[in-house]
Amino acid sequence: MSTTATTRKSKRVVSALTVRASLGKFLDSMEEPNGSIVISRRGTPKAVLLSIGDYLKLATPEPEILRILGEGAKRNGTSKLTSRQIDAIVKKARAEKRKG
């Protein structure tokens, strides 16, 4: 029986024996984007091991309005702002609002 992992577009199919032997390695690989793993037994898929991020994407899909806003932010370049830059913009806008 083969215990090698097959990689296809970041999706991996791994035998249950391989997962059982090196679970820690697979848990570490969950940090990668699209790090899900299909676990098979005797060539038949039996389970899927998902990262928290992948699970949240499946459990709570992004509302349409948030997707549209995110695309606009990428086009405008505002998606690259740091937290400090955002805080400075908010502080400036609030100060201007208080002035009238």
Protein Blocks (a to p, Z undefined) as FASTA:
>chain_A
ZZbdcdeehiacddfklmmmmmmlmmmmmmpghiaccddeehiafbdcddfklmmmmmmc
cdfklmmmmmmmmmnopmmpcfklmmmmmmmmmmmmmnZZ
